[in-house]
Amino acid sequence: MNNKIYQLASLGVQQLIPYKAGKLIEELERELGLTNIVKLASNENPLGPGKKALSAIQQALLGLALYPDGSGYSLKRVLAQKYAIEIEQITLGNGSNELLELVARAFLTSEFEVVFSQHAFAVYPIVTQAVGAKAVVVPALNYGHDLDAMLAAVTDKTRIVFIANPNNPTGTLLSQERVERFIAALPDTCICVLDEAYFEFVNSVGAVDSIEWLKKFPNLLITRTFSKAYGLAGLRVGYGLSSPEMADILNRVRQPFNNNTLALVAAEAALDDAEHLQATINVNAAGMQQLTAGFKQLNLEWIPSAGNFVLVDIKQSGQVIYDALLRKGVIVRPVGNYELPQHLRISIGTEAENKIFLQALTETLN
Ligand SMILES: *Cc1c(COP(=O)(O)O)cnc(C)c1O
């Protein structure tokens, strides 16, 4: 191996541990020669994309010789209407993941610190380290974010705080009141990234939408995505909502055509498909019941989740059970890299998929 090349990279990048994605169905098929594989590993929508999104993609195919609209005007206009904000407050990303990267690239240097929670989404340490900033990881409280401790960890060097609400992989949810108080207490030199990738699944009856806060917090960036509830993970489209000033900065550093044509039209059509979104939410609620009832029968504890996944404590090596489930054609997510070596994260599937998983888990544990 030529180590010289490694030494030429920045220190942060040299030490970076790449994101580990869920195992692919095709990969397991290749390895084990199995078919009928069930994948409950990446919090994808078990119903797939909605009909309106699919038909928009079909119609856009003939236009693929042309570059996409680099401003994403049409999608942004619909988002702006939906949330009653200005188009200038929106930044589109190649998945909301790109927003996390853009905010790090735009605002961090090696002088700065970034605060996030233990067990928080794995992308936060990656984007922090890639730009040479210092990660300050705050111990979790009951698997969730300890906002008091996170606030105490903020110094005049802290340029970004990441909050995932609900958090992945734990599914823990902070109340809107608590999050609002936290943001209000931050110094105005510190950006709060509020990652709401699972926003659509949260039962928010009676709670304020975080978007209300954009009026008073210019240092707030809310990120949401079409990958989870809208079933478009393969197209890579997410968005950031912020003050116009923050959006201007983020839009300066993104690639000019960061969203492809199919992603743009599908996302816009998906916003108009309330029926598919509701069906998704219903399948998720029913599946959550089904899985947790199954865990109860197996005497397993789980962390109550506000997302489309649930973290179950299997009281032994998660990696070992993960491997055993793979051999039965069921892909789930081990979370040892999140300092949760005895848990597995299970994405909620269809009733049939959940049943196959529970059967495989029962056989594996007995
Ligand atoms: C899935 C996820 C994302 C990003 O997903 P994209 O596909 O890039 O939009 C961001 N944050 C959390 C917490 C997630 O679980």
The ligand as a Tripos MOL2 file, in Angstrom:
@<TRIPOS>MOLECULE
LIG
   15    15     1     0     0
SMALL
NO_CHARGES

@<TRIPOS>ATOM
      1 C1        -31.8940    9.0630    6.8920 C.3       1 LIG1
      2 C2        -31.4370   10.2290    7.6710 C.ar      1 LIG1
      3 C3        -30.9500   11.3980    7.0660 C.ar      1 LIG1
      4 C4        -30.6320   11.6230    5.6310 C.3       1 LIG1
      5 O1        -31.2640   10.9750    4.6830 O.3       1 LIG1
      6 P1        -31.1800   11.4860    3.1990 P.3       1 LIG1
      7 O2        -31.5330   10.2640    2.4260 O.co2     1 LIG1
      8 O3        -29.8040   11.9710    2.9050 O.co2     1 LIG1
      9 O4        -32.1820   12.5850    3.0830 O.co2     1 LIG1
     10 C5        -30.6060   12.4590    7.8540 C.ar      1 LIG1
     11 N1        -30.7170   12.4030    9.1770 N.ar      1 LIG1
     12 C6        -31.1670   11.3140    9.7960 C.ar      1 LIG1
     13 C7        -31.2750   11.3380   11.2720 C.3       1 LIG1
     14 C8        -31.5240   10.1870    9.0700 C.ar      1 LIG1
     15 O5        -31.9080    9.0920    9.7110 O.3       1 LIG1
@<TRIPOS>BOND
     1     1     2 1
     2     2     3 ar
     3     2    14 ar
     4     3     4 1
     5     3    10 ar
     6     4     5 1
     7     5     6 1
     8     6     7 2
     9     6     8 1
    10     6     9 1
    11    10    11 ar
    12    11    12 ar
    13    12    13 1
    14    12    14 ar
    15    14    15 1
@<TRIPOS>SUBSTRUCTURE
     1 LIG1         1 GROUP 0 **** ****
